Amino acid sequence: MRICLITAAPDHPLLAAATDILTPRHQVTSIDPGEGAAAGRPAADLAGPEALADVYLLKARTPRALALAASLEERGAPVLNSAAATALCQDRTEMAALALRAGLPFAATRTVATLTRLAAERPAVPLVIKSRHSRRHDLVARADDTARIRELATVWPDEPVVVQEFTPNSGWDHKLWAVEGRLFAALRRSELTPEGRGPTLPLPVRDLPPGWADLVRRVGEVFALDVYGVDLIDAGDGAPLIVDINAFPGIRGQAGAPEALAELAVRVAAGKRGPRALVAFNPPGVPSGSR
């Protein structure tokens, strides 16, 4: 089988470990979706005229990576996760809307055109403020007073944001990851605490509150994701609240994750199952053929 990674970092620990597992019997290649961007080379050209790989693993989430993945899907190649599902997880407005429509316990979310406009509203606090469009080094902050909102607006004046009421919690995020239904978990001190993001601590899946594992698997069904992460907080008495969903996260340091990813790639490459189909939402700019 030929398995291709769509990433600028094929040496990422999860991908490198999965590649080591696969290479004795399969060919693993990679495409850097940023290659040729400076010269204006279309992302779709990166796949080349040669035969398609048996499966593509979409680790990158940039617009060029999504365009490349969509073009591969149009040519009939299976991509994990799909371009449409990955794009959906990059738009926090659409993410929240789909989760809430599906009855998932997602934080109530409203969208504001710019952070400057939010500061002018003088909203009730405390609030959690995030960039609408998820990306590296985006805005994720807690504002306990209007002065903090004005401070953020001086740095991010034109940033489209989503706003959520702050839910009191222990200050620890439950980081859950799934690879085709196989779960991994850890605890990490939230970046919204006064101390900032802290260490990641091991958390056996069996120690999760009742129903949390089933909830994470339900997220995969709703969002048509096979490899994904869900950030949960305990909103009181073990009641889960979803605060973020990520397509193809790093899943660093989780024993068994590379093996699960390698096994999934081989099953899809062999045609024993296909990627999940996203039918609830088609993100702007991603062709409907990429569903």
PEZI-V526752 format. One record per backbone hydrogen bond with DSSP energy under -1.0 kcal/mol. NH is the residue of the N-H (numbers start at 1). CO is the residue of the C=O. If there is no record, write none. Layout:
nh->(NH/NH)
co->(CO/CO)
This chain:
nh->(3/4/5/6/7/12/16/17/18/19/20/21/22/23/25/26/27/29/31/35/37/40/41/45/46/48/54/55/56/57/58/59/59/60/66/67/68/69/70/71/72/73/74/75/76/77/80/86/87/88/89/90/91/92/95/96/97/98/99/100/101/102/103/104/106/107/110/112/116/118/119/120/121/127/128/129/130/131/132/134/138/141/143/149/150/151/152/153/154/156/159/161/162/163/164/166/173/174/175/176/177/178/179/180/182/184/186/187/188/189/190/193/196/198/201/203/207/208/212/215/216/217/218/219/220/221/222/223/225/228/229/230/231/232/233/235/239/241/242/243/244/246/248/257/260/261/262/263/264/265/266/267/268/269/270/271/272/286/290/291)
co->(27/55/29/57/31/9/12/13/14/15/16/17/18/19/22/22/1/3/5/32/34/37/36/42/43/45/2/2/78/4/80/6/57/6/62/63/64/65/66/67/68/69/70/71/73/72/56/82/83/84/85/87/88/132/91/92/93/94/95/96/97/98/100/99/104/242/163/161/157/114/115/116/117/143/164/141/162/139/160/90/135/129/127/145/146/147/148/149/150/152/156/112/130/110/128/126/188/232/186/230/184/228/182/226/179/177/175/201/173/199/171/190/193/189/187/185/204/205/209/211/212/213/214/215/216/217/218/219/220/178/246/176/244/174/241/239/236/233/105/231/231/229/227/254/256/257/258/259/260/261/262/263/264/265/266/268/267/283/287/288)
